[in-house]
Amino acid sequence: MSESNTPAEEPGLPFPRARDVSVGAPLRWIVQGLADLRASPVASLFYGFCFAGMGLLVTVVFEHAYEYTMAVTSGFLLLGPFLSMGLYELSRRRELGKDADLLPTLTVWKRNAGNIGIFAVVLGVVFLVWARASLIIFALFYTDEVPNLSGFLGQVLSLENFEFLAVYFGVGFVFATIAFAVSVVSIPLMLDRNQDAISAMLGSVGVLLRNPAAMMVWALLIAGCTVAGFLSFHLGLVVLMPVIGHATWHAYRDLVAPLPASDTPTQ
């Protein structure tokens, strides 16, 4: 039989190898993220205004249909990593000594569109289940009528209907943890190395398992910056979210061992 002219399949990239970091490392990432923001303020703040727009949508939903707040908030967390792709690219370009222009970052997803699409589907499923779980919890605990916004806030502040609050926030914590675990360094891996989606997500979970204390600090910093952004009438999101996005790139650099030179993809 004649030999096939089909080229041999290239070997895949090695599995991402997690590295240990100190508990205080997230604070260093924030400082580095702030430096990236100062180096490319126009492009970074463009993404910050996009985050502020998303935050405004969450607030509008909370004021008029707060039972959907968890669903919309999950959408905010879902879109956050994808919107931050441009910020990762700005940090990467600065790292390489390239111009930090906005235009090239708008289509950076094309670099590994297939795997980023798979990752989007996975997070989308998490989002849909989370949204459905939120509505089911309200239906189970408020069989007659859902209280108005002031009544609901009163229950939260006074800890009335404690069973509902425990289940509502407990379920939200579980889904937020899943989303955080699979996305800590997933998109930076897919953008920087053209890593496949499954390896990127598993590598991200591995980073979390290897550095639970540092990742807890990192999650609290992200949550704290997000809450501060909302409490500042969304103006804080314009600055804080780009800082978090840039800092995530530096987190990826610290948390994942670099590839050998022979395996480094050319971009």
TAQUI-V193298 format. One line per field, one symbol per residue. burial: + if it has 16 or more other ideal C-beta (glycine too) atoms within 10 Angstrom, else -. A space follows every 10 residues. Layout:
BEGIN
burial=???
END
This chain:
BEGIN
burial=---------- --+--+-+-- +---++--++ -++--++--+ --++++++-+ ++-++--+-- ++---+++++ ++++++++++ +-++++++++ ++++-----+ -+--+--++- ++--++-+++ -++--++--+ +-++--++-- ------+--- -+-------- +--+---+-- ++--++-+++ ++++++++++ +++++++-++ +-++++++-- +--++-+++- ++--++--++ ---+-+++++ ++++++++++ ++++++--+- -------
END
